[in-house]
Amino acid sequence: MSAALDTTLPVTVSDAAARRIVSILQKTPSETALRISVEGGGCSGFSYKFDLTHEGEADDLVIEKDGARVLIDQTSLAYLDGSVVDFVDDLMGQSFQIRNPNAVASCGCGTSFSI
């Protein structure tokens, strides 16, 4: 069963991702948010980067959901518009995954993509 997602923001955080972010931040009280960014590189041209941070920048998109806080800089937002941030726990392991409608190709590991 899929939970309803808030589509009013340019990037959506799933319930599973929000729960995992809260869990991670509870273990690192000096950090207050998960920063998601896009960098050049990776096997497909761009790669997603996930970092814990304690402060944001003035122009960050701030997404708050169920106690989780996600920050995305404006440059990265251009590549992530319409994406869903999810957390998957399956036989292959645990990971944050981004379902990005702008990506035309991605690598097998799911951390790099091309537009």
Biopython code that builds the backbone (N, CA, C, O; Angstrom):
import numpy as np
from Bio.PDB.StructureBuilder import StructureBuilder

atoms = [
    (1, "MET", "N", (0.838, -1.182, 0.000)),
    (1, "MET", "CA", (0.000, 0.000, 0.000)),
    (1, "MET", "C", (0.878, 1.239, 0.000)),
    (1, "MET", "O", (1.811, 1.319, 0.799)),
    (2, "SER", "N", (0.621, 2.179, -0.844)),
    (2, "SER", "CA", (1.413, 3.392, -0.963)),
    (2, "SER", "C", (0.757, 4.512, -0.185)),
    (2, "SER", "O", (-0.455, 4.712, -0.270)),
    (3, "ALA", "N", (1.559, 5.246, 0.578)),
    (3, "ALA", "CA", (1.051, 6.379, 1.337)),
    (3, "ALA", "C", (0.881, 7.575, 0.415)),
    (3, "ALA", "O", (1.596, 7.719, -0.576)),
    (4, "ALA", "N", (-0.070, 8.427, 0.753)),
    (4, "ALA", "CA", (-0.284, 9.642, -0.027)),
    (4, "ALA", "C", (0.913, 10.568, 0.137)),
    (4, "ALA", "O", (1.445, 10.715, 1.238)),
    (5, "LEU", "N", (1.333, 11.188, -0.953)),
    (5, "LEU", "CA", (2.473, 12.090, -0.931)),
    (5, "LEU", "C", (2.004, 13.514, -1.156)),
    (5, "LEU", "O", (1.044, 13.747, -1.890)),
    (6, "ASP", "N", (2.677, 14.470, -0.525)),
    (6, "ASP", "CA", (2.391, 15.888, -0.715)),
    (6, "ASP", "C", (3.079, 16.343, -1.990)),
    (6, "ASP", "O", (4.307, 16.413, -2.050)),
    (7, "THR", "N", (2.294, 16.650, -3.003)),
    (7, "THR", "CA", (2.866, 17.026, -4.293)),
    (7, "THR", "C", (2.904, 18.538, -4.491)),
    (7, "THR", "O", (3.129, 18.997, -5.611)),
    (8, "THR", "N", (2.689, 19.324, -3.434)),
    (8, "THR", "CA", (2.737, 20.775, -3.574)),
    (8, "THR", "C", (4.169, 21.296, -3.572)),
    (8, "THR", "O", (4.410, 22.418, -4.018)),
    (9, "LEU", "N", (5.122, 20.511, -3.085)),
    (9, "LEU", "CA", (6.528, 20.891, -3.087)),
    (9, "LEU", "C", (7.205, 20.313, -4.328)),
    (9, "LEU", "O", (6.736, 19.314, -4.874)),
    (10, "PRO", "N", (8.300, 20.923, -4.781)),
    (10, "PRO", "CA", (8.992, 20.403, -5.967)),
    (10, "PRO", "C", (9.670, 19.055, -5.727)),
    (10, "PRO", "O", (9.953, 18.336, -6.685)),
    (11, "VAL", "N", (9.934, 18.697, -4.471)),
    (11, "VAL", "CA", (10.502, 17.403, -4.110)),
    (11, "VAL", "C", (9.671, 16.862, -2.951)),
    (11, "VAL", "O", (9.320, 17.596, -2.027)),
    (12, "THR", "N", (9.367, 15.578, -3.013)),
    (12, "THR", "CA", (8.544, 14.942, -2.000)),
    (12, "THR", "C", (9.376, 13.944, -1.201)),
    (12, "THR", "O", (10.242, 13.267, -1.755)),
    (13, "VAL", "N", (9.113, 13.858, 0.094)),
    (13, "VAL", "CA", (9.770, 12.895, 0.977)),
    (13, "VAL", "C", (8.722, 11.865, 1.387)),
    (13, "VAL", "O", (7.663, 12.220, 1.903)),
    (14, "SER", "N", (9.022, 10.586, 1.156)),
    (14, "SER", "CA", (8.082, 9.525, 1.507)),
    (14, "SER", "C", (8.033, 9.352, 3.022)),
    (14, "SER", "O", (8.910, 9.830, 3.741)),
    (15, "ASP", "N", (6.997, 8.663, 3.494)),
    (15, "ASP", "CA", (6.877, 8.366, 4.918)),
    (15, "ASP", "C", (8.074, 7.559, 5.407)),
    (15, "ASP", "O", (8.603, 7.826, 6.487)),
    (16, "ALA", "N", (8.505, 6.572, 4.619)),
    (16, "ALA", "CA", (9.641, 5.718, 5.013)),
    (16, "ALA", "C", (10.921, 6.539, 5.125)),
    (16, "ALA", "O", (11.708, 6.341, 6.051)),
    (17, "ALA", "N", (11.131, 7.457, 4.189)),
    (17, "ALA", "CA", (12.324, 8.307, 4.238)),
    (17, "ALA", "C", (12.273, 9.219, 5.457)),
    (17, "ALA", "O", (13.284, 9.400, 6.135)),
    (18, "ALA", "N", (11.122, 9.789, 5.739)),
    (18, "ALA", "CA", (10.988, 10.670, 6.905)),
    (18, "ALA", "C", (11.303, 9.909, 8.195)),
    (18, "ALA", "O", (12.019, 10.415, 9.058)),
    (19, "ARG", "N", (10.771, 8.699, 8.321)),
    (19, "ARG", "CA", (11.049, 7.889, 9.526)),
    (19, "ARG", "C", (12.540, 7.605, 9.661)),
    (19, "ARG", "O", (13.087, 7.694, 10.761)),
    (20, "ARG", "N", (13.200, 7.267, 8.565)),
    (20, "ARG", "CA", (14.632, 6.953, 8.611)),
    (20, "ARG", "C", (15.456, 8.200, 8.933)),
    (20, "ARG", "O", (16.418, 8.117, 9.696)),
    (21, "ILE", "N", (15.101, 9.334, 8.372)),
    (21, "ILE", "CA", (15.817, 10.581, 8.662)),
    (21, "ILE", "C", (15.699, 10.913, 10.149)),
    (21, "ILE", "O", (16.694, 11.264, 10.783)),
    (22, "VAL", "N", (14.497, 10.807, 10.708)),
    (22, "VAL", "CA", (14.306, 11.068, 12.139)),
    (22, "VAL", "C", (15.172, 10.125, 12.962)),
    (22, "VAL", "O", (15.810, 10.545, 13.928)),
    (23, "SER", "N", (15.194, 8.859, 12.583)),
    (23, "SER", "CA", (15.998, 7.867, 13.306)),
    (23, "SER", "C", (17.484, 8.217, 13.276)),
    (23, "SER", "O", (18.165, 8.125, 14.297)),
    (24, "ILE", "N", (17.979, 8.612, 12.130)),
    (24, "ILE", "CA", (19.393, 8.974, 11.987)),
    (24, "ILE", "C", (19.707, 10.229, 12.800)),
    (24, "ILE", "O", (20.715, 10.279, 13.505)),
    (25, "LEU", "N", (18.848, 11.235, 12.702)),
    (25, "LEU", "CA", (19.103, 12.486, 13.407)),
    (25, "LEU", "C", (19.025, 12.323, 14.920)),
    (25, "LEU", "O", (19.705, 13.043, 15.652)),
    (26, "GLN", "N", (18.208, 11.391, 15.399)),
    (26, "GLN", "CA", (18.142, 11.132, 16.841)),
    (26, "GLN", "C", (19.465, 10.577, 17.365)),
    (26, "GLN", "O", (19.808, 10.781, 18.529)),
    (27, "LYS", "N", (20.199, 9.883, 16.514)),
    (27, "LYS", "CA", (21.487, 9.296, 16.912)),
    (27, "LYS", "C", (22.634, 10.287, 16.790)),
    (27, "LYS", "O", (23.725, 10.039, 17.302)),
    (28, "THR", "N", (22.395, 11.414, 16.111)),
    (28, "THR", "CA", (23.422, 12.439, 15.930)),
    (28, "THR", "C", (22.828, 13.791, 16.314)),
    (28, "THR", "O", (22.494, 14.589, 15.438)),
    (29, "PRO", "N", (22.692, 14.058, 17.618)),
    (29, "PRO", "CA", (21.988, 15.266, 18.059)),
    (29, "PRO", "C", (22.634, 16.584, 17.629)),
    (29, "PRO", "O", (21.981, 17.627, 17.680)),
    (30, "SER", "N", (23.891, 16.561, 17.209)),
    (30, "SER", "CA", (24.525, 17.798, 16.753)),
    (30, "SER", "C", (24.073, 18.187, 15.346)),
    (30, "SER", "O", (24.322, 19.310, 14.907)),
    (31, "GLU", "N", (23.412, 17.275, 14.638)),
    (31, "GLU", "CA", (22.932, 17.539, 13.280)),
    (31, "GLU", "C", (21.410, 17.661, 13.310)),
    (31, "GLU", "O", (20.744, 16.982, 14.091)),
    (32, "THR", "N", (20.865, 18.526, 12.461)),
    (32, "THR", "CA", (19.429, 18.783, 12.494)),
    (32, "THR", "C", (18.706, 18.494, 11.183)),
    (32, "THR", "O", (17.480, 18.587, 11.120)),
    (33, "ALA", "N", (19.454, 18.142, 10.133)),
    (33, "ALA", "CA", (18.798, 17.943, 8.835)),
    (33, "ALA", "C", (19.635, 17.038, 7.935)),
    (33, "ALA", "O", (20.838, 16.867, 8.134)),
    (34, "LEU", "N", (18.965, 16.471, 6.947)),
    (34, "LEU", "CA", (19.631, 15.725, 5.882)),
    (34, "LEU", "C", (19.708, 16.642, 4.673)),
    (34, "LEU", "O", (18.681, 17.129, 4.200)),
    (35, "ARG", "N", (20.911, 16.884, 4.165)),
    (35, "ARG", "CA", (21.101, 17.678, 2.957)),
    (35, "ARG", "C", (21.235, 16.720, 1.776)),
    (35, "ARG", "O", (22.035, 15.785, 1.800)),
    (36, "ILE", "N", (20.436, 16.974, 0.745)),
    (36, "ILE", "CA", (20.518, 16.213, -0.504)),
    (36, "ILE", "C", (21.008, 17.171, -1.570)),
    (36, "ILE", "O", (20.469, 18.265, -1.739)),
    (37, "SER", "N", (22.036, 16.745, -2.288)),
    (37, "SER", "CA", (22.567, 17.586, -3.356)),
    (37, "SER", "C", (22.907, 16.727, -4.565)),
    (37, "SER", "O", (22.969, 15.499, -4.489)),
    (38, "VAL", "N", (23.124, 17.408, -5.672)),
    (38, "VAL", "CA", (23.515, 16.761, -6.928)),
    (38, "VAL", "C", (24.883, 17.295, -7.297)),
    (38, "VAL", "O", (25.113, 18.505, -7.292)),
    (39, "GLU", "N", (25.795, 16.378, -7.619)),
    (39, "GLU", "CA", (27.145, 16.761, -8.015)),
    (39, "GLU", "C", (27.462, 16.149, -9.377)),
    (39, "GLU", "O", (26.889, 15.128, -9.758)),
    (40, "GLY", "N", (28.364, 16.772, -10.090)),
    (40, "GLY", "CA", (28.852, 16.194, -11.330)),
    (40, "GLY", "C", (29.708, 14.982, -11.006)),
    (40, "GLY", "O", (30.441, 14.981, -10.017)),
    (41, "GLY", "N", (29.619, 13.960, -11.829)),
    (41, "GLY", "CA", (30.414, 12.753, -11.606)),
    (41, "GLY", "C", (29.536, 11.523, -11.537)),
    (41, "GLY", "O", (28.358, 11.559, -11.891)),
    (42, "GLY", "N", (30.119, 10.450, -11.082)),
    (42, "GLY", "CA", (29.394, 9.187, -11.058)),
    (42, "GLY", "C", (29.444, 8.539, -12.427)),
    (42, "GLY", "O", (29.879, 9.164, -13.395)),
    (43, "CYS", "N", (29.015, 7.322, -12.516)),
    (43, "CYS", "CA", (29.133, 6.595, -13.776)),
    (43, "CYS", "C", (28.133, 7.048, -14.833)),
    (43, "CYS", "O", (28.257, 6.669, -15.998)),
    (44, "SER", "N", (27.137, 7.856, -14.445)),
    (44, "SER", "CA", (26.148, 8.315, -15.421)),
    (44, "SER", "C", (26.175, 9.821, -15.661)),
    (44, "SER", "O", (25.364, 10.327, -16.438)),
    (45, "GLY", "N", (27.087, 10.551, -15.016)),
    (45, "GLY", "CA", (27.201, 11.989, -15.269)),
    (45, "GLY", "C", (26.934, 12.863, -14.059)),
    (45, "GLY", "O", (27.643, 13.844, -13.836)),
    (46, "PHE", "N", (25.916, 12.519, -13.269)),
    (46, "PHE", "CA", (25.591, 13.231, -12.039)),
    (46, "PHE", "C", (25.425, 12.209, -10.927)),
    (46, "PHE", "O", (25.100, 11.050, -11.185)),
    (47, "SER", "N", (25.648, 12.638, -9.689)),
    (47, "SER", "CA", (25.426, 11.727, -8.568)),
    (47, "SER", "C", (24.716, 12.448, -7.439)),
    (47, "SER", "O", (24.872, 13.654, -7.246)),
    (48, "TYR", "N", (23.931, 11.680, -6.698)),
    (48, "TYR", "CA", (23.245, 12.196, -5.523)),
    (48, "TYR", "C", (24.192, 12.126, -4.340)),
    (48, "TYR", "O", (24.963, 11.176, -4.202)),
    (49, "LYS", "N", (24.127, 13.135, -3.492)),
    (49, "LYS", "CA", (24.954, 13.165, -2.294)),
    (49, "LYS", "C", (24.045, 13.413, -1.096)),
    (49, "LYS", "O", (23.164, 14.272, -1.138)),
    (50, "PHE", "N", (24.268, 12.651, -0.031)),
    (50, "PHE", "CA", (23.485, 12.771, 1.197)),
    (50, "PHE", "C", (24.440, 13.109, 2.334)),
    (50, "PHE", "O", (25.413, 12.392, 2.566)),
    (51, "ASP", "N", (24.165, 14.199, 3.043)),
    (51, "ASP", "CA", (24.998, 14.619, 4.166)),
    (51, "ASP", "C", (24.109, 15.051, 5.320)),
    (51, "ASP", "O", (23.006, 15.557, 5.113)),
    (52, "LEU", "N", (24.595, 14.849, 6.531)),
    (52, "LEU", "CA", (23.938, 15.416, 7.706)),
    (52, "LEU", "C", (24.510, 16.802, 7.936)),
    (52, "LEU", "O", (25.702, 17.033, 7.728)),
    (53, "THR", "N", (23.665, 17.719, 8.363)),
    (53, "THR", "CA", (24.113, 19.086, 8.595)),
    (53, "THR", "C", (23.367, 19.684, 9.777)),
    (53, "THR", "O", (22.307, 19.195, 10.169)),
    (54, "HIS", "N", (23.926, 20.734, 10.334)),
    (54, "HIS", "CA", (23.270, 21.398, 11.457)),
    (54, "HIS", "C", (22.685, 22.749, 11.080)),
    (54, "HIS", "O", (21.985, 23.360, 11.887)),
    (55, "GLU", "N", (22.956, 23.225, 9.877)),
    (55, "GLU", "CA", (22.358, 24.485, 9.453)),
    (55, "GLU", "C", (22.198, 24.521, 7.942)),
    (55, "GLU", "O", (22.935, 23.870, 7.201)),
    (56, "GLY", "N", (21.224, 25.290, 7.511)),
    (56, "GLY", "CA", (20.982, 25.419, 6.095)),
    (56, "GLY", "C", (21.471, 26.750, 5.565)),
    (56, "GLY", "O", (21.961, 27.594, 6.316)),
    (57, "GLU", "N", (21.334, 26.923, 4.276)),
    (57, "GLU", "CA", (21.662, 28.179, 3.612)),
    (57, "GLU", "C", (20.360, 28.952, 3.383)),
    (57, "GLU", "O", (19.276, 28.369, 3.383)),
    (58, "ALA", "N", (20.475, 30.247, 3.193)),
    (58, "ALA", "CA", (19.306, 31.109, 3.066)),
    (58, "ALA", "C", (18.394, 30.708, 1.902)),
    (58, "ALA", "O", (17.176, 30.863, 1.999)),
    (59, "ASP", "N", (18.964, 30.192, 0.798)),
    (59, "ASP", "CA", (18.139, 29.872, -0.366)),
    (59, "ASP", "C", (17.792, 28.381, -0.485)),
    (59, "ASP", "O", (17.288, 27.954, -1.524)),
    (60, "ASP", "N", (18.051, 27.591, 0.554)),
    (60, "ASP", "CA", (17.700, 26.169, 0.532)),
    (60, "ASP", "C", (16.193, 25.967, 0.497)),
    (60, "ASP", "O", (15.438, 26.723, 1.108)),
    (61, "LEU", "N", (15.769, 24.943, -0.222)),
    (61, "LEU", "CA", (14.410, 24.438, -0.069)),
    (61, "LEU", "C", (14.429, 23.619, 1.218)),
    (61, "LEU", "O", (15.276, 22.742, 1.386)),
    (62, "VAL", "N", (13.510, 23.897, 2.113)),
    (62, "VAL", "CA", (13.419, 23.164, 3.374)),
    (62, "VAL", "C", (12.134, 22.355, 3.337)),
    (62, "VAL", "O", (11.042, 22.902, 3.184)),
    (63, "ILE", "N", (12.281, 21.045, 3.479)),
    (63, "ILE", "CA", (11.132, 20.145, 3.509)),
    (63, "ILE", "C", (11.070, 19.561, 4.909)),
    (63, "ILE", "O", (12.032, 18.952, 5.375)),
    (64, "GLU", "N", (9.937, 19.745, 5.581)),
    (64, "GLU", "CA", (9.746, 19.185, 6.912)),
    (64, "GLU", "C", (8.567, 18.240, 6.869)),
    (64, "GLU", "O", (7.480, 18.589, 6.408)),
    (65, "LYS", "N", (8.806, 17.022, 7.364)),
    (65, "LYS", "CA", (7.745, 16.023, 7.363)),
    (65, "LYS", "C", (7.905, 15.117, 8.565)),
    (65, "LYS", "O", (8.938, 14.465, 8.718)),
    (66, "ASP", "N", (6.910, 15.068, 9.410)),
    (66, "ASP", "CA", (6.863, 14.155, 10.556)),
    (66, "ASP", "C", (8.139, 14.208, 11.395)),
    (66, "ASP", "O", (8.628, 13.172, 11.847)),
    (67, "GLY", "N", (8.673, 15.399, 11.603)),
    (67, "GLY", "CA", (9.881, 15.565, 12.415)),
    (67, "GLY", "C", (11.178, 15.475, 11.632)),
    (67, "GLY", "O", (12.247, 15.741, 12.181)),
    (68, "ALA", "N", (11.108, 15.107, 10.368)),
    (68, "ALA", "CA", (12.305, 15.036, 9.519)),
    (68, "ALA", "C", (12.483, 16.369, 8.810)),
    (68, "ALA", "O", (11.510, 17.037, 8.460)),
    (69, "ARG", "N", (13.744, 16.749, 8.603)),
    (69, "ARG", "CA", (14.050, 18.003, 7.906)),
    (69, "ARG", "C", (15.053, 17.703, 6.799)),
    (69, "ARG", "O", (16.119, 17.140, 7.050)),
    (70, "VAL", "N", (14.702, 18.085, 5.567)),
    (70, "VAL", "CA", (15.546, 17.867, 4.394)),
    (70, "VAL", "C", (15.856, 19.226, 3.780)),
    (70, "VAL", "O", (14.968, 20.065, 3.633)),
    (71, "LEU", "N", (17.121, 19.440, 3.421)),
    (71, "LEU", "CA", (17.559, 20.678, 2.786)),
    (71, "LEU", "C", (18.070, 20.366, 1.384)),
    (71, "LEU", "O", (18.795, 19.392, 1.183)),
    (72, "ILE", "N", (17.688, 21.198, 0.418)),
    (72, "ILE", "CA", (18.162, 21.042, -0.965)),
    (72, "ILE", "C", (18.529, 22.425, -1.486)),
    (72, "ILE", "O", (17.711, 23.344, -1.453)),
    (73, "ASP", "N", (19.764, 22.570, -1.968)),
    (73, "ASP", "CA", (20.195, 23.861, -2.513)),
    (73, "ASP", "C", (19.526, 24.105, -3.868)),
    (73, "ASP", "O", (19.066, 23.170, -4.523)),
    (74, "GLN", "N", (19.478, 25.364, -4.271)),
    (74, "GLN", "CA", (18.765, 25.744, -5.491)),
    (74, "GLN", "C", (19.363, 25.126, -6.759)),
    (74, "GLN", "O", (18.618, 24.777, -7.675)),
    (75, "THR", "N", (20.673, 24.987, -6.829)),
    (75, "THR", "CA", (21.293, 24.376, -8.005)),
    (75, "THR", "C", (20.863, 22.918, -8.135)),
    (75, "THR", "O", (20.504, 22.467, -9.223)),
    (76, "SER", "N", (20.900, 22.182, -7.025)),
    (76, "SER", "CA", (20.496, 20.773, -7.042)),
    (76, "SER", "C", (19.006, 20.632, -7.316)),
    (76, "SER", "O", (18.576, 19.684, -7.973)),
    (77, "LEU", "N", (18.223, 21.574, -6.815)),
    (77, "LEU", "CA", (16.778, 21.519, -7.000)),
    (77, "LEU", "C", (16.401, 21.498, -8.479)),
    (77, "LEU", "O", (15.416, 20.867, -8.862)),
    (78, "ALA", "N", (17.178, 22.180, -9.302)),
    (78, "ALA", "CA", (16.906, 22.188, -10.742)),
    (78, "ALA", "C", (16.962, 20.774, -11.325)),
    (78, "ALA", "O", (16.248, 20.474, -12.282)),
    (79, "TYR", "N", (17.799, 19.907, -10.762)),
    (79, "TYR", "CA", (17.930, 18.521, -11.232)),
    (79, "TYR", "C", (16.942, 17.580, -10.542)),
    (79, "TYR", "O", (16.668, 16.488, -11.039)),
    (80, "LEU", "N", (16.415, 18.004, -9.409)),
    (80, "LEU", "CA", (15.565, 17.132, -8.588)),
    (80, "LEU", "C", (14.079, 17.453, -8.685)),
    (80, "LEU", "O", (13.265, 16.752, -8.084)),
    (81, "ASP", "N", (13.709, 18.482, -9.417)),
    (81, "ASP", "CA", (12.320, 18.906, -9.480)),
    (81, "ASP", "C", (11.405, 17.738, -9.862)),
    (81, "ASP", "O", (11.629, 17.065, -10.868)),
    (82, "GLY", "N", (10.385, 17.510, -9.054)),
    (82, "GLY", "CA", (9.434, 16.425, -9.297)),
    (82, "GLY", "C", (9.842, 15.093, -8.710)),
    (82, "GLY", "O", (9.120, 14.108, -8.865)),
    (83, "SER", "N", (10.985, 15.035, -8.037)),
    (83, "SER", "CA", (11.500, 13.771, -7.502)),
    (83, "SER", "C", (10.828, 13.381, -6.188)),
    (83, "SER", "O", (10.251, 14.209, -5.484)),
    (84, "VAL", "N", (10.926, 12.094, -5.888)),
    (84, "VAL", "CA", (10.477, 11.552, -4.610)),
    (84, "VAL", "C", (11.687, 10.934, -3.922)),
    (84, "VAL", "O", (12.379, 10.093, -4.496)),
    (85, "VAL", "N", (11.934, 11.359, -2.688)),
    (85, "VAL", "CA", (12.997, 10.785, -1.867)),
    (85, "VAL", "C", (12.358, 9.667, -1.056)),
    (85, "VAL", "O", (11.379, 9.891, -0.344)),
    (86, "ASP", "N", (12.909, 8.476, -1.164)),
    (86, "ASP", "CA", (12.358, 7.311, -0.482)),
    (86, "ASP", "C", (13.470, 6.601, 0.274)),
    (86, "ASP", "O", (14.650, 6.827, 0.009)),
    (87, "PHE", "N", (13.094, 5.746, 1.211)),
    (87, "PHE", "CA", (14.052, 4.887, 1.892)),
    (87, "PHE", "C", (13.572, 3.468, 1.701)),
    (87, "PHE", "O", (12.420, 3.146, 1.990)),
    (88, "VAL", "N", (14.467, 2.612, 1.208)),
    (88, "VAL", "CA", (14.125, 1.236, 0.889)),
    (88, "VAL", "C", (14.952, 0.297, 1.761)),
    (88, "VAL", "O", (16.162, 0.470, 1.906)),
    (89, "ASP", "N", (14.291, -0.686, 2.332)),
    (89, "ASP", "CA", (14.940, -1.716, 3.139)),
    (89, "ASP", "C", (14.471, -3.058, 2.576)),
    (89, "ASP", "O", (13.371, -3.525, 2.871)),
    (90, "ASP", "N", (15.342, -3.671, 1.750)),
    (90, "ASP", "CA", (14.973, -4.937, 1.120)),
    (90, "ASP", "C", (16.153, -5.900, 1.147)),
    (90, "ASP", "O", (17.146, -5.635, 1.825)),
    (91, "LEU", "N", (16.065, -6.991, 0.438)),
    (91, "LEU", "CA", (17.121, -7.996, 0.433)),
    (91, "LEU", "C", (18.458, -7.463, -0.071)),
    (91, "LEU", "O", (19.513, -7.987, 0.288)),
    (92, "MET", "N", (18.417, -6.435, -0.890)),
    (92, "MET", "CA", (19.639, -5.840, -1.443)),
    (92, "MET", "C", (20.303, -4.888, -0.459)),
    (92, "MET", "O", (21.446, -4.481, -0.666)),
    (93, "GLY", "N", (19.594, -4.526, 0.618)),
    (93, "GLY", "CA", (20.152, -3.631, 1.625)),
    (93, "GLY", "C", (19.234, -2.447, 1.894)),
    (93, "GLY", "O", (18.102, -2.385, 1.414)),
    (94, "GLN", "N", (19.758, -1.513, 2.673)),
    (94, "GLN", "CA", (19.022, -0.312, 3.027)),
    (94, "GLN", "C", (19.654, 0.883, 2.325)),
    (94, "GLN", "O", (20.878, 1.009, 2.272)),
    (95, "SER", "N", (18.807, 1.762, 1.786)),
    (95, "SER", "CA", (19.359, 2.959, 1.150)),
    (95, "SER", "C", (18.268, 3.981, 0.891)),
    (95, "SER", "O", (17.092, 3.654, 0.733)),
    (96, "PHE", "N", (18.710, 5.245, 0.853)),
    (96, "PHE", "CA", (17.836, 6.289, 0.341)),
    (96, "PHE", "C", (17.859, 6.167, -1.171)),
    (96, "PHE", "O", (18.912, 5.947, -1.770)),
    (97, "GLN", "N", (16.709, 6.309, -1.778)),
    (97, "GLN", "CA", (16.610, 6.269, -3.233)),
    (97, "GLN", "C", (15.811, 7.466, -3.707)),
    (97, "GLN", "O", (14.862, 7.896, -3.052)),
    (98, "ILE", "N", (16.200, 7.991, -4.839)),
    (98, "ILE", "CA", (15.495, 9.129, -5.413)),
    (98, "ILE", "C", (14.866, 8.689, -6.726)),
    (98, "ILE", "O", (15.556, 8.262, -7.652)),
    (99, "ARG", "N", (13.548, 8.801, -6.789)),
    (99, "ARG", "CA", (12.824, 8.534, -8.031)),
    (99, "ARG", "C", (12.725, 9.878, -8.755)),
    (99, "ARG", "O", (11.912, 10.735, -8.405)),
    (100, "ASN", "N", (13.570, 10.036, -9.766)),
    (100, "ASN", "CA", (13.734, 11.317, -10.434)),
    (100, "ASN", "C", (13.149, 11.248, -11.846)),
    (100, "ASN", "O", (13.690, 10.546, -12.700)),
    (101, "PRO", "N", (12.055, 11.963, -12.101)),
    (101, "PRO", "CA", (11.446, 11.922, -13.429)),
    (101, "PRO", "C", (12.293, 12.612, -14.500)),
    (101, "PRO", "O", (12.027, 12.455, -15.692)),
    (102, "ASN", "N", (13.300, 13.369, -14.090)),
    (102, "ASN", "CA", (14.160, 14.067, -15.041)),
    (102, "ASN", "C", (15.295, 13.191, -15.561)),
    (102, "ASN", "O", (15.901, 13.504, -16.586)),
    (103, "ALA", "N", (15.584, 12.104, -14.864)),
    (103, "ALA", "CA", (16.699, 11.229, -15.241)),
    (103, "ALA", "C", (16.306, 10.367, -16.439)),
    (103, "ALA", "O", (15.266, 9.709, -16.430)),
    (104, "VAL", "N", (17.142, 10.381, -17.458)),
    (104, "VAL", "CA", (16.883, 9.542, -18.630)),
    (104, "VAL", "C", (17.619, 8.208, -18.524)),
    (104, "VAL", "O", (17.281, 7.248, -19.217)),
    (105, "ALA", "N", (18.628, 8.156, -17.649)),
    (105, "ALA", "CA", (19.370, 6.915, -17.425)),
    (105, "ALA", "C", (19.945, 6.986, -16.025)),
    (105, "ALA", "O", (20.183, 8.068, -15.488)),
    (106, "SER", "N", (20.167, 5.809, -15.437)),
    (106, "SER", "CA", (20.809, 5.763, -14.123)),
    (106, "SER", "C", (21.658, 4.500, -14.048)),
    (106, "SER", "O", (21.490, 3.568, -14.834)),
    (107, "CYS", "N", (22.563, 4.495, -13.095)),
    (107, "CYS", "CA", (23.442, 3.338, -12.947)),
    (107, "CYS", "C", (22.734, 2.274, -12.118)),
    (107, "CYS", "O", (21.668, 2.527, -11.558)),
    (108, "GLY", "N", (23.309, 1.115, -12.041)),
    (108, "GLY", "CA", (22.716, 0.014, -11.298)),
    (108, "GLY", "C", (22.617, 0.270, -9.808)),
    (108, "GLY", "O", (21.712, -0.249, -9.155)),
    (109, "CYS", "N", (23.519, 1.053, -9.259)),
    (109, "CYS", "CA", (23.502, 1.305, -7.821)),
    (109, "CYS", "C", (22.461, 2.354, -7.438)),
    (109, "CYS", "O", (22.112, 2.470, -6.264)),
    (110, "GLY", "N", (21.964, 3.115, -8.402)),
    (110, "GLY", "CA", (20.927, 4.103, -8.137)),
    (110, "GLY", "C", (21.423, 5.422, -7.581)),
    (110, "GLY", "O", (20.612, 6.273, -7.215)),
    (111, "THR", "N", (22.733, 5.617, -7.507)),
    (111, "THR", "CA", (23.241, 6.872, -6.953)),
    (111, "THR", "C", (23.713, 7.848, -8.019)),
    (111, "THR", "O", (24.023, 8.995, -7.697)),
    (112, "SER", "N", (23.778, 7.428, -9.274)),
    (112, "SER", "CA", (24.141, 8.371, -10.330)),
    (112, "SER", "C", (23.128, 8.287, -11.455)),
    (112, "SER", "O", (22.448, 7.277, -11.634)),
    (113, "PHE", "N", (23.045, 9.370, -12.207)),
    (113, "PHE", "CA", (22.025, 9.474, -13.258)),
    (113, "PHE", "C", (22.490, 10.434, -14.340)),
    (113, "PHE", "O", (23.464, 11.165, -14.159)),
    (114, "SER", "N", (21.791, 10.427, -15.460)),
    (114, "SER", "CA", (22.038, 11.401, -16.519)),
    (114, "SER", "C", (20.716, 12.038, -16.911)),
    (114, "SER", "O", (19.641, 11.467, -16.726)),
    (115, "ILE", "N", (20.831, 13.237, -17.457)),
    (115, "ILE", "CA", (19.631, 13.991, -17.863)),
    (115, "ILE", "C", (19.735, 14.247, -19.364)),
    (115, "ILE", "O", (18.845, 14.866, -19.948)),
]
sb = StructureBuilder()
sb.init_structure("model")
sb.init_model(0)
sb.init_chain("A")
sb.init_seg("    ")
for serial, (resi, resn, name, xyz) in enumerate(atoms, 1):
    if name == "N":
        sb.init_residue(resn, " ", resi, " ")
    sb.init_atom(name, np.array(xyz, "f"), 0.0, 1.0, " ", f" {name:<3s}", serial, name[0])
structure = sb.get_structure()
